[in-house]
């Protein structure tokens, strides 16, 4: 627990919830804390990543075992008792949450990385052991075995309109570690945007789905042994798999 004078009096949550809490703070200068706030309940919450909007709002992701008070939820309420994914948006003064969602199924669900879009939505990725709420039109709405990659989008003020989520995985344990928005400009001036997800995939009789683009030589349809890395790309609405490849050698990568 942090000293009380480290927490601004108008913080979103000034009291340590118990177990472990997410803690987010802003420094206005060297060793000068502008504000800090706890986010959590009476059980364990784990912080994994944050991004900062130009106006100072904070998008964050993590996981937790407790039951949080959701704000402008975009997904169905989790009924699980293990870890659930947590995503949210904190206002620029740390005094209130614009959005907070606790998302998951009956097993372990975790959000590992978040990425800004700049158009009122943000993206996230992580892993789920089953039952994570996907959405109509998503690339894969069915859990594939073990841990699956999960990826999706949410609105910076919450709500169901911008919430989209998909599974991605094979029969083993597959983890989404990072997500990045990529924009490319073609020779004719057309801009192409996609989401690149990277992480770890385990060797299994049923591997991750793979897709090549125009015979690209940087492509491997087969797990090479143990744990492989993977790269996969999706459109911004997660409706299809654009590219996916294994990357690795005979040992764990």
C-alpha positions in Angstrom: 0.0 0.0 0.0 1.3 3.5 -0.9 1.4 6.3 1.7 -1.9 8.2 1.9 -0.3 11.5 0.8 0.6 9.9 -2.5 -3.1 9.8 -3.5 -4.9 12.9 -4.6 -8.1 13.5 -2.7 -10.2 13.5 -5.9 -8.8 10.2 -7.2 -11.0 7.6 -8.8 -10.3 5.3 -5.8 -8.4 6.5 -2.8 -8.6 3.4 -0.7 -6.5 0.2 -1.3 -9.0 -2.5 -2.2 -7.1 -5.4 -0.8 -5.2 -8.4 -2.3 -3.4 -6.4 -5.0 -4.8 -3.4 -6.9 -3.9 -1.8 -10.2 -2.2 1.5 -9.4 -1.9 4.3 -12.0 -0.1 7.6 -11.4 1.0 10.8 -13.3 4.2 12.6 -12.5 4.4 16.3 -13.3 8.1 16.4 -12.8 11.0 14.5 -11.4 9.9 13.1 -8.1 6.7 15.2 -8.2 3.5 13.1 -8.3 0.5 15.0 -9.8 -2.0 12.3 -9.0 -2.4 8.6 -8.3 -5.3 6.2 -8.0 -6.0 2.6 -7.1 -8.3 0.5 -9.4 -9.5 -2.8 -7.9 -11.6 -4.7 -5.5 -11.0 -6.9 -2.5 -9.2 -9.6 -4.5 -6.2 -9.6 -6.8 -5.8 -7.2 -9.8 -2.8 -7.2 -12.0 -1.7 -4.3 -14.3 -0.2 -5.2 -17.7 -0.2 -2.2 -20.0 -1.3 1.4 -20.6 -1.4 4.0 -23.4 -1.9 7.7 -23.1 -4.3 9.8 -25.2 -3.2 13.2 -26.3 -5.6 14.8 -23.9 -4.2 12.9 -21.0 -6.7 10.1 -20.6 -5.3 6.7 -19.8 -6.3 3.4 -21.4 -5.2 0.4 -19.4 -5.4 -3.4 -19.4 -4.8 -6.2 -17.0 -6.6 -9.0 -15.1 -8.2 -9.7 -11.8 -9.9 -12.3 -9.7 -12.4 -10.1 -7.9 -15.8 -8.6 -8.9 -15.3 -4.9 -10.0 -18.0 -2.3 -10.4 -18.2 -1.9 -14.2 -18.7 1.5 -15.8 -20.4 1.7 -19.3 -19.7 -2.0 -19.9 -19.4 -3.1 -23.5 -19.3 -6.9 -22.9 -21.5 -9.3 -21.0 -20.7 -9.5 -17.2 -18.2 -12.2 -16.3 -19.6 -15.0 -14.2 -16.2 -16.7 -13.7 -14.3 -17.1 -10.4 -10.8 -17.2 -11.9 -8.9 -14.4 -13.6 -10.9 -12.1 -15.8 -9.6 -9.6 -18.4 -9.8 -5.9 -17.3 -9.9 -3.0 -19.7 -10.7 0.6 -18.9 -10.2 4.3 -19.5 -9.3 6.8 -16.8 -9.9 10.5 -17.2 -7.0 12.9 -17.5 -7.0 14.0 -13.9 -7.3 10.5 -12.4 -10.5 11.4 -10.6 -13.0 9.1 -12.5 -13.2 6.2 -14.8 -14.9 6.8 -18.2 -15.1 3.1 -18.8 -14.3 -0.1 -16.9 -15.0 -3.7 -18.1 -14.3 -7.0 -16.4 -14.5 -9.6 -19.2 -14.2 -13.4 -19.2 -15.6 -16.8 -19.0 -15.3 -19.7 -16.5 -11.5 -20.0 -16.8 -8.5 -17.6 -16.8 -8.8 -14.6 -19.1 -6.1 -11.9 -19.3 -5.5 -8.6 -21.2 -1.8 -8.2 -21.9 -1.6 -5.2 -24.2 -3.7 -2.2 -25.4 -3.2 0.0 -28.4 -4.7 3.4 -29.3 -6.6 4.0 -32.6 -7.3 7.7 -32.3 -10.8 7.4 -33.6 -12.7 6.9 -30.3 -11.8 3.2 -30.0 -8.8 1.3 -28.7 -7.5 -2.3 -29.3 -6.4 -5.0 -27.0 -5.1 -8.6 -26.9 -4.5 -11.3 -24.4 -5.5 -14.9 -23.7 -8.5 -16.9 -22.6 -9.0 -20.5 -21.5 -12.6 -20.6 -22.6 -15.9 -18.7 -22.7 -14.6 -15.2 -23.5 -17.5 -13.2 -25.0 -16.9 -12.8 -28.7 -19.2 -10.9 -31.1 -21.2 -11.6 -34.3 -19.1 -11.2 -37.4 -15.8 -11.9 -35.6 -13.2 -14.1 -37.3 -13.5 -16.9 -34.7 -16.3 -17.1 -32.2 -15.3 -20.5 -30.8 -12.6 -21.5 -28.3 -10.1 -23.9 -29.9 -8.5 -25.6 -26.9 -5.9 -24.8 -24.3 -5.4 -21.1 -24.1 -6.5 -19.1 -27.1 -5.4 -15.6 -28.2 -8.2 -13.1 -27.7 -8.2 -9.7 -29.5 -10.7 -7.0 -29.9 -11.7 -3.4 -29.8 -13.6 -1.2 -27.3 -14.9 2.4 -27.3 -13.0 4.9 -25.1 -16.4 5.7 -23.4 -17.5 2.1 -23.3 -20.8 0.7 -24.5 -21.6 -2.3 -26.7 -21.5 -0.5 -30.0 -17.7 -0.5 -30.3 -17.0 -3.7 -28.5 -15.8 -6.5 -30.8 -13.8 -9.6 -29.9 -12.4 -12.7 -31.5 -10.6 -15.9 -30.6 -7.4 -17.0 -32.5 -5.6 -20.2 -31.8 -5.0 -23.9 -32.2 -5.3 -26.9 -29.9 -2.4 -25.8 -27.5 -1.7 -22.7 -25.5 -1.6 -19.6 -27.5 -1.0 -16.2 -26.0 -1.5 -12.7 -27.4 1.4 -10.6 -26.1 1.2 -7.4 -28.1 -1.0 -5.5 -30.6 0.0 -2.7 -33.0 -1.9 -0.7 -35.5 0.0 -0.6 -38.8 -0.6 1.8 -41.7 0.9 1.5 -45.1 0.6 3.8 -48.2 0.5 2.1 -51.6 2.1 3.6 -54.7 -1.3 5.0 -55.8 -1.6 6.9 -52.5 -4.2 4.5 -51.0 -3.6 3.9 -47.3 -4.0 0.4 -45.9 -4.4 -0.2 -42.2 -4.4 -3.4 -40.3 -3.8 -4.7 -36.8 -0.7 -6.8 -36.1 -0.8 -9.2 -33.2 2.2 -11.1 -31.9 2.7 -13.7 -29.2 3.5 -17.3 -28.4 2.0 -20.5 -29.8 2.6 -24.1 -28.4 3.3 -27.1 -30.5 0.1 -29.2 -30.9 -1.5 -31.5 -33.4 -3.9 -28.7 -34.3 -1.7 -25.6 -34.8 -2.7 -22.0 -35.2 -4.4 -21.1 -38.5 -1.9 -19.7 -41.0 -2.5 -17.5 -44.0 0.1 -16.4 -46.6 -0.1 -13.2 -48.7 1.0 -13.5 -52.4 3.5 -16.2 -51.7 5.4 -14.1 -49.2 8.7 -15.9 -48.3 8.4 -14.7 -44.7 5.9 -17.4 -43.9 5.9 -20.7 -42.0 2.7 -22.8 -41.8 4.1 -25.3 -39.3 5.2 -25.1 -35.6 8.9 -25.8 -35.5 9.0 -27.5 -32.0 8.1 -26.4 -28.5 6.9 -22.8 -28.3 7.0 -20.7 -31.5 6.4 -17.0 -31.8 3.6 -16.0 -34.2 2.6 -12.9 -36.1 -1.0 -12.5 -37.3 -2.9 -9.5 -38.8 -6.6 -8.6 -38.9 -8.7 -5.8 -40.2 -9.8 -3.2 -37.6 -13.2 -5.0 -37.1 -11.5 -8.4 -36.6 -13.8 -10.0 -39.3 -11.1 -12.0 -41.0 -7.5 -13.3 -40.7 -5.3 -11.5 -43.2 -1.9 -13.1 -42.5 -0.5 -15.5 -39.9 2.8 -17.3 -39.6 4.8 -19.3 -37.1 8.4 -18.1 -36.3 10.8 -20.4 -34.5 13.3 -23.1 -34.2 13.3 -26.6 -32.6 13.3 -25.2 -29.1 11.1 -22.8 -27.1 11.0 -19.3 -28.7 
